[in-house]
């Protein structure tokens, strides 16, 4: 693996590591996701995932998914076949599925975590992201630490492109250097429900957004406080990706975080 440019990470809040995941492993994740979808019996009422209105926060199927493998739909796909209607699968693929477990714990990922200074890296959350052709919804500007909060902040995102990602099919967009600002919000458990709490009402920094266009197999590393988003997919191509979030076990993970794993203790890369 090429040396990691820590100066660039400190400056921008993200890294792009090309040719990180071999094509055979990209194939394996996509094939396994297809098998999981084929075996999924969709309920009459589909749980829709949207970053725009957070209605899914009131659904126990979502709120209790931290230690499970569950399926979430696109809002614009209620009449589509399941395979073309899903927004994502989450949130414990890395612990409950052998294919995702193997890829998530590749030594190269552990090496990246160590290089970034994570003393006791723990794999907290995983998502298979579909970004379906023509209907893949946008993801609003956000910081991952809003959802996966530690004290001090340690959450780090590993986003792996399983298809080529560009402006046309909704690639990641980031505000380089924006991670040096405050954490704006927390999404947490409060009074028996999930709610978003404003910590700092300051606007996103006035920074020119950068489109992170990457080829299949590229790893994008995201600082937990980096503002990032993605546009809708209006193309005829999918934009599958695998997202893994890691925290440092040396930090405190509050009991009011939305994602809890009462039956599934956190594990590291080994």
HUWOVEN-V943444 format. One record per pair of residues at least 24 apart in sequence whose C-alpha atoms are under 10 Angstrom apart, sorted by the first residue. I is the first residue (numbers start at 1). J is the second residue. If there is no record, write none. Layout:
I_J / I_J
//
This chain:
1_108 / 1_111 / 1_112 / 3_112 / 3_115 / 4_111 / 4_112 / 4_115 / 4_116 / 5_115 / 5_116 / 6_115 / 6_116 / 8_176 / 8_177 / 9_116 / 9_176 / 9_177 / 9_221 / 9_222 / 9_223 / 10_116 / 10_176 / 10_177 / 10_179 / 10_180 / 10_223 / 11_176 / 11_177 / 11_178 / 11_179 / 11_180 / 12_174 / 12_175 / 12_176 / 12_177 / 12_178 / 12_179 / 12_180 / 12_222 / 12_223 / 12_226 / 13_174 / 13_175 / 13_176 / 13_177 / 13_178 / 13_179 / 13_180 / 13_221 / 13_222 / 13_223 / 13_224 / 13_225 / 13_226 / 13_227 / 14_156 / 14_157 / 14_158 / 14_174 / 14_175 / 14_176 / 14_177 / 14_179 / 14_212 / 14_220 / 14_221 / 14_222 / 14_223 / 14_224 / 14_226 / 14_228 / 15_158 / 15_212 / 15_219 / 15_220 / 15_221 / 15_222 / 15_223 / 16_159 / 16_160 / 16_212 / 16_213 / 16_214 / 16_218 / 16_219 / 16_220 / 16_221 / 16_222 / 17_160 / 17_214 / 17_217 / 17_218 / 17_219 / 17_220 / 17_221 / 18_160 / 18_161 / 18_214 / 18_215 / 18_216 / 18_217 / 18_218 / 18_219 / 18_220 / 19_214 / 19_215 / 19_216 / 19_217 / 19_218 / 19_219 / 20_108 / 20_109 / 20_160 / 20_161 / 20_216 / 20_217 / 20_218 / 20_219 / 20_220 / 21_103 / 21_106 / 21_108 / 21_109 / 21_160 / 21_161 / 21_162 / 21_216 / 21_217 / 21_218 / 21_219 / 22_216 / 22_217 / 22_218 / 23_162 / 23_216 / 23_217 / 24_217 / 25_99 / 25_100 / 25_102 / 25_103 / 25_162 / 25_217 / 26_103 / 26_160 / 26_161 / 26_162 / 26_163 / 26_216 / 26_217 / 26_240 / 26_241 / 26_242 / 27_162 / 27_163 / 27_217 / 28_99 / 28_100 / 28_103 / 29_99 / 29_100 / 29_103 / 29_128 / 29_162 / 29_240 / 29_241 / 29_242 / 30_128 / 30_130 / 30_162 / 30_163 / 30_240 / 30_241 / 30_242 / 31_99 / 32_97 / 32_98 / 32_99 / 32_100 / 33_83 / 33_88 / 33_89 / 33_93 / 33_99 / 33_100 / 33_128 / 33_129 / 33_130 / 34_83 / 36_69 / 36_70 / 36_71 / 36_89 / 36_97 / 37_71 / 37_82 / 37_83 / 37_84 / 37_86 / 37_89 / 38_82 / 38_83 / 40_70 / 40_71 / 40_82 / 40_83 / 41_71 / 41_82 / 42_71 / 42_72 / 42_73 / 42_81 / 42_82 / 45_78 / 46_71 / 46_72 / 46_73 / 46_74 / 46_75 / 46_78 / 46_82 / 46_86 / 47_71 / 47_72 / 47_73 / 47_74 / 47_75 / 47_86 / 48_72 / 48_73 / 48_74 / 48_75 / 48_76 / 48_77 / 48_78 / 48_85 / 48_86 / 48_87 / 48_88 / 49_73 / 49_74 / 49_75 / 49_86 / 49_87 / 49_88 / 49_137 / 50_74 / 50_75 / 50_87 / 50_137 / 50_138 / 50_139 / 50_140 / 51_137 / 51_138 / 51_139 / 51_140 / 51_141 / 51_142 / 52_137 / 52_138 / 52_139 / 52_140 / 52_141 / 54_194 / 54_195 / 54_196 / 56_194 / 57_187 / 57_188 / 57_189 / 57_193 / 57_194 / 57_195 / 57_196 / 57_258 / 58_193 / 58_194 / 58_195 / 59_193 / 59_194 / 60_193 / 62_90 / 62_91 / 62_258 / 62_259 / 63_189 / 63_193 / 63_194 / 63_258 / 63_259 / 63_260 / 64_91 / 64_258 / 64_259 / 64_260 / 64_261 / 64_262 / 65_89 / 65_90 / 65_91 / 65_92 / 65_258 / 65_259 / 65_260 / 65_261 / 66_90 / 66_91 / 66_92 / 66_93 / 66_124 / 66_125 / 66_126 / 66_258 / 66_259 / 66_260 / 66_261 / 66_262 / 66_263 / 66_264 / 67_91 / 67_92 / 67_93 / 67_95 / 67_96 / 67_124 / 67_125 / 67_259 / 67_260 / 67_261 / 67_262 / 67_263 / 67_264 / 67_265 / 67_266 / 68_92 / 68_93 / 68_95 / 68_96 / 68_261 / 68_263 / 68_264 / 69_93 / 69_94 / 69_95 / 69_96 / 69_97 / 69_126 / 69_127 / 70_127 / 71_127 / 71_128 / 72_129 / 73_130 / 74_130 / 74_131 / 74_132 / 74_135 / 74_136 / 74_137 / 75_135 / 75_136 / 75_137 / 76_134 / 76_135 / 76_136 / 76_137 / 77_132 / 77_135 / 77_136 / 83_130 / 83_132 / 84_130 / 84_131 / 84_132 / 84_133 / 84_135 / 84_136 / 84_238 / 85_130 / 85_131 / 85_132 / 85_133 / 85_135 / 85_136 / 86_128 / 86_129 / 86_130 / 86_131 / 86_132 / 86_135 / 86_136 / 87_127 / 87_128 / 87_129 / 87_130 / 87_131 / 87_132 / 87_135 / 87_136 / 87_137 / 87_240 / 88_127 / 88_128 / 88_129 / 88_130 / 88_131 / 88_132 / 88_240 / 88_241 / 88_242 / 89_126 / 89_127 / 89_128 / 89_129 / 89_130 / 89_242 / 90_125 / 90_126 / 90_127 / 90_128 / 90_129 / 90_243 / 91_124 / 91_125 / 91_126 / 91_127 / 91_128 / 91_243 / 91_244 / 91_245 / 91_259 / 92_123 / 92_124 / 92_125 / 92_126 / 92_127 / 92_244 / 92_261 / 92_264 / 93_125 / 93_126 / 93_127 / 93_128 / 93_244 / 94_123 / 94_124 / 94_125 / 94_126 / 94_127 / 94_244 / 94_267 / 95_123 / 95_124 / 95_125 / 95_126 / 95_264 / 95_265 / 95_266 / 95_267 / 96_264 / 100_126 / 100_127 / 100_128 / 100_242 / 101_126 / 101_269 / 102_269 / 104_158 / 104_242 / 104_243 / 104_244 / 104_268 / 104_269 / 105_267 / 105_268 / 105_269 / 105_270 / 106_269 / 106_270 / 107_269 / 107_270 / 109_158 / 109_219 / 109_269 / 110_268 / 110_269 / 110_270 / 111_269 / 112_158 / 112_221 / 113_156 / 113_158 / 113_221 / 113_246 / 113_247 / 113_248 / 113_269 / 116_156 / 116_221 / 116_223 / 117_154 / 117_248 / 118_154 / 118_155 / 118_156 / 118_246 / 118_247 / 118_248 / 118_249 / 118_250 / 118_251 / 119_247 / 119_248 / 119_249 / 119_250 / 119_251 / 120_246 / 120_247 / 120_248 / 120_249 / 120_250 / 120_251 / 120_267 / 120_268 / 120_269 / 121_154 / 121_155 / 121_156 / 121_245 / 121_246 / 121_247 / 121_248 / 121_249 / 121_250 / 121_266 / 121_267 / 121_268 / 121_269 / 122_155 / 122_245 / 122_246 / 122_247 / 122_248 / 122_249 / 122_250 / 122_265 / 122_266 / 122_267 / 122_268 / 122_269 / 122_270 / 123_155 / 123_156 / 123_244 / 123_245 / 123_246 / 123_247 / 123_248 / 123_249 / 123_266 / 123_267 / 123_268 / 123_269 / 124_148 / 124_155 / 124_244 / 124_245 / 124_246 / 124_247 / 124_248 / 124_259 / 124_260 / 124_261 / 124_265 / 124_266 / 124_267 / 124_268 / 125_157 / 125_243 / 125_244 / 125_245 / 125_246 / 125_247 / 125_259 / 125_261 / 125_266 / 126_157 / 126_158 / 126_159 / 126_242 / 126_243 / 126_244 / 126_245 / 126_246 / 127_159 / 127_241 / 127_242 / 127_243 / 127_244 / 127_245 / 128_159 / 128_160 / 128_162 / 128_240 / 128_241 / 128_242 / 128_243 / 128_244 / 129_159 / 129_160 / 129_161 / 129_162 / 129_239 / 129_240 / 129_241 / 129_242 / 129_243 / 130_162 / 130_163 / 130_238 / 130_239 / 130_240 / 130_241 / 130_242 / 131_169 / 131_170 / 131_171 / 131_230 / 131_231 / 131_232 / 131_233 / 131_234 / 131_237 / 131_238 / 131_239 / 131_240 / 131_241 / 132_169 / 132_170 / 132_232 / 132_233 / 132_234 / 132_235 / 132_236 / 132_237 / 132_238 / 132_239 / 132_240 / 133_169 / 133_170 / 133_232 / 133_233 / 133_234 / 133_235 / 133_236 / 133_237 / 133_238 / 133_239 / 134_169 / 134_232 / 134_233 / 134_234 / 134_235 / 134_236 / 134_237 / 134_238 / 135_232 / 135_233 / 135_234 / 135_235 / 135_236 / 135_238 / 136_169 / 136_170 / 136_231 / 136_232 / 136_233 / 136_234 / 136_235 / 136_238 / 136_239 / 137_170 / 137_230 / 137_231 / 137_232 / 137_233 / 137_234 / 138_170 / 138_171 / 138_229 / 138_230 / 138_231 / 138_232 / 138_233 / 139_170 / 139_172 / 139_173 / 139_228 / 139_229 / 139_230 / 139_231 / 139_232 / 140_227 / 140_228 / 140_229 / 140_230 / 140_231 / 141_173 / 141_174 / 141_175 / 141_204 / 141_226 / 141_227 / 141_228 / 141_229 / 141_230 / 141_231 / 142_174 / 142_183 / 142_184 / 142_185 / 142_204 / 142_224 / 142_225 / 142_226 / 142_227 / 142_228 / 142_229 / 143_178 / 143_179 / 143_182 / 143_183 / 143_184 / 143_185 / 143_186 / 143_222 / 143_223 / 143_224 / 143_225 / 143_226 / 143_227 / 143_228 / 143_229 / 144_183 / 144_185 / 144_186 / 144_222 / 144_223 / 144_224 / 144_225 / 144_226 / 144_227 / 144_228 / 144_245 / 145_183 / 145_184 / 145_185 / 145_186 / 145_187 / 145_223 / 145_224 / 145_225 / 145_226 / 145_227 / 145_247 / 146_183 / 146_184 / 146_185 / 146_186 / 146_187 / 146_188 / 146_196 / 146_197 / 146_198 / 146_199 / 146_224 / 146_225 / 146_257 / 146_258 / 147_185 / 147_186 / 147_187 / 147_188 / 147_196 / 147_224 / 147_257 / 147_258 / 147_259 / 148_186 / 148_187 / 148_188 / 148_224 / 148_245 / 148_246 / 148_247 / 148_253 / 148_254 / 148_257 / 148_258 / 148_259 / 149_183 / 149_185 / 149_186 / 149_187 / 149_188 / 149_224 / 149_247 / 149_251 / 149_252 / 149_253 / 149_254 / 149_256 / 149_257 / 149_258 / 149_259 / 150_224 / 150_247 / 150_248 / 150_249 / 150_250 / 150_251 / 150_252 / 150_253 / 150_254 / 150_257 / 151_248 / 151_250 / 151_251 / 151_252 / 151_253 / 151_254 / 152_248 / 152_250 / 152_251 / 152_252 / 152_253 / 153_183 / 153_223 / 153_224 / 153_225 / 153_247 / 153_248 / 153_251 / 153_252 / 153_253 / 154_223 / 154_224 / 154_225 / 154_246 / 154_247 / 154_248 / 154_249 / 154_250 / 154_251 / 154_252 / 154_253 / 155_222 / 155_223 / 155_224 / 155_225 / 155_245 / 155_246 / 155_247 / 155_248 / 155_251 / 156_221 / 156_222 / 156_223 / 156_224 / 156_225 / 156_226 / 156_244 / 156_245 / 156_246 / 156_247 / 156_248 / 157_219 / 157_220 / 157_221 / 157_222 / 157_223 / 157_224 / 157_226 / 157_243 / 157_244 / 157_245 / 157_246 / 157_247 / 158_219 / 158_220 / 158_221 / 158_222 / 158_223 / 158_242 / 158_243 / 158_244 / 158_245 / 158_246 / 159_217 / 159_218 / 159_219 / 159_220 / 159_221 / 159_222 / 159_241 / 159_242 / 159_243 / 159_244 / 159_245 / 160_214 / 160_215 / 160_216 / 160_217 / 160_218 / 160_219 / 160_220 / 160_221 / 160_240 / 160_241 / 160_242 / 160_243 / 160_244 / 161_213 / 161_214 / 161_215 / 161_216 / 161_217 / 161_218 / 161_219 / 161_220 / 161_239 / 161_240 / 161_241 / 161_242 / 161_243 / 162_215 / 162_216 / 162_217 / 162_218 / 162_219 / 162_238 / 162_239 / 162_240 / 162_241 / 162_242 / 163_214 / 163_215 / 163_216 / 163_217 / 163_218 / 163_237 / 163_238 / 163_239 / 163_240 / 163_241 / 164_213 / 164_214 / 164_215 / 164_216 / 164_217 / 164_218 / 164_237 / 164_238 / 164_239 / 164_240 / 164_241 / 165_211 / 165_212 / 165_213 / 165_214 / 165_215 / 165_216 / 165_218 / 165_237 / 165_238 / 165_239 / 165_240 / 165_241 / 166_211 / 166_212 / 166_213 / 166_214 / 166_215 / 166_231 / 166_233 / 166_239 / 167_211 / 167_212 / 167_213 / 167_214 / 167_230 / 167_231 / 167_232 / 167_233 / 167_234 / 167_235 / 168_213 / 168_231 / 168_232 / 168_233 / 168_234 / 168_235 / 168_236 / 168_237 / 168_239 / 169_213 / 169_230 / 169_231 / 169_232 / 169_233 / 169_234 / 169_235 / 169_236 / 169_237 / 169_238 / 169_239 / 169_240 / 170_211 / 170_212 / 170_213 / 170_229 / 170_230 / 170_231 / 170_232 / 170_233 / 170_234 / 170_235 / 170_237 / 170_238 / 170_239 / 171_211 / 171_212 / 171_213 / 171_214 / 171_229 / 171_230 / 171_231 / 171_232 / 171_233 / 171_239 / 171_241 / 172_210 / 172_211 / 172_212 / 172_213 / 172_214 / 172_220 / 172_228 / 172_229 / 172_230 / 172_231 / 173_209 / 173_210 / 173_211 / 173_212 / 173_213 / 173_227 / 173_228 / 173_229 / 173_230 / 173_231 / 174_207 / 174_208 / 174_209 / 174_210 / 174_211 / 174_212 / 174_222 / 174_226 / 174_227 / 174_228 / 174_229 / 174_230 / 175_204 / 175_205 / 175_206 / 175_207 / 175_208 / 175_209 / 175_210 / 175_211 / 175_226 / 175_227 / 175_228 / 175_229 / 176_205 / 176_207 / 176_208 / 176_209 / 176_210 / 176_226 / 176_227 / 176_228 / 177_205 / 177_207 / 177_223 / 177_225 / 177_226 / 177_227 / 178_204 / 178_205 / 178_206 / 178_207 / 178_223 / 178_225 / 178_226 / 178_227 / 178_228 / 179_205 / 179_222 / 179_223 / 179_224 / 179_225 / 179_226 / 179_227 / 179_228 / 180_205 / 180_223 / 180_225 / 180_226 / 180_227 / 181_205 / 181_225 / 181_226 / 181_227 / 182_225 / 182_226 / 183_224 / 183_225 / 183_226 / 183_227 / 184_225 / 184_227 / 186_257 / 186_258 / 187_256 / 187_257 / 187_258 / 187_259 / 188_254 / 188_255 / 188_256 / 188_257 / 188_258 / 188_259 / 189_255 / 189_256 / 189_257 / 189_258 / 189_259 / 190_256 / 190_257 / 190_258 / 191_256 / 192_256 / 193_258 / 194_256 / 194_257 / 194_258 / 195_258 / 216_240 / 216_241 / 217_241 / 219_243 / 221_245
//
